[in-house]
Amino acid sequence: MTNDIAQQFQVLNGHIASAIAEQDYPRATALDRARQEILKDICLMDNQSIHAGFFTLVEECARDNAKLIQKVQEDMSLISKQTSRSLKAKRAYMDY
């Protein structure tokens, strides 16, 4: 496999990370689907044409993605807590 595919994969991962950082989840999801299709295509290739380092790259990307997912989950939890507090305050005010 050429370095072009590995570079494109890295660029795609960068775009996914940017979309998540910008909280553009529909874009991140679409990019992730494209990345999954690339991985499927690569898995269908002759194993000897795939550079061994590519799988190391995929593992690194998976670790980075896991960190991003953890961050999103933490952000969503914080937003949920803030929303809950706001709703409680609003109910308390309305009952007053």
C-alpha positions in Angstrom: 0.0 0.0 0.0 1.3 3.4 -0.8 2.0 6.2 1.6 -0.7 8.2 -0.1 -3.5 6.1 1.4 -1.9 6.3 4.9 -1.6 10.1 4.5 -5.2 10.4 3.4 -6.2 8.3 6.3 -4.3 10.6 8.7 -5.8 13.7 7.0 -9.3 12.2 7.4 -8.6 11.5 11.1 -7.5 15.1 11.5 -10.8 16.3 10.0 -12.7 14.0 12.3 -10.8 15.3 15.4 -11.5 18.9 14.2 -15.2 18.2 13.7 -15.4 16.8 17.2 -13.5 19.7 18.7 -15.9 22.1 17.0 -18.9 19.9 18.2 -19.9 19.3 14.6 -21.1 15.8 15.3 -23.0 15.2 12.0 -19.8 16.1 10.1 -17.7 13.9 12.4 -20.1 11.0 11.8 -20.1 11.4 8.1 -16.3 11.5 8.0 -16.1 8.5 10.3 -18.3 6.5 7.8 -16.0 7.5 5.0 -13.0 6.3 7.1 -14.8 3.0 7.8 -15.3 2.5 4.1 -11.6 3.1 3.4 -10.7 0.5 6.1 -13.1 -2.0 4.5 -11.5 -1.4 1.1 -8.0 -1.8 2.6 -9.0 -5.1 4.2 -10.1 -6.4 0.8 -6.6 -5.7 -0.6 -3.9 -8.3 -0.9 -2.2 -8.4 2.5 1.2 -8.2 0.9 0.4 -4.8 -0.6 -0.5 -3.3 2.8 2.5 -1.7 4.5 2.9 -3.1 8.0 3.1 0.4 9.5 -0.4 1.2 8.4 -1.8 -1.0 11.1 0.3 0.8 13.6 -1.2 4.0 12.3 -4.7 2.6 12.6 -4.1 1.6 16.2 -2.8 5.1 17.0 -5.9 6.6 15.4 -8.1 4.3 17.5 -6.4 5.4 20.7 -6.8 9.1 19.7 -10.4 8.5 18.8 -11.0 6.8 22.2 -9.7 9.9 23.9 -11.9 12.1 21.8 -14.9 10.0 22.6 -14.1 10.2 26.3 -13.9 14.0 26.0 -17.3 14.2 24.2 -18.9 12.0 26.8 -17.5 14.2 29.6 -18.8 17.4 27.8 -22.2 15.8 27.3 -22.3 14.9 30.9 -21.5 18.4 32.0 -24.1 19.9 29.6 -26.7 17.4 31.0 -25.9 18.5 34.6 -26.1 22.2 33.7 -29.4 21.7 31.9 -30.8 19.7 34.8 -29.8 22.5 37.2 -31.4 25.1 35.0 -34.6 23.2 34.8 -34.7 22.7 38.5 -34.1 26.4 39.1 -36.8 27.3 36.5 -39.3 24.9 38.2 -38.5 26.3 41.6 -39.1 29.8 40.3 -42.4 28.8 38.6 -43.6 27.2 41.8 -42.8 30.3 43.8 
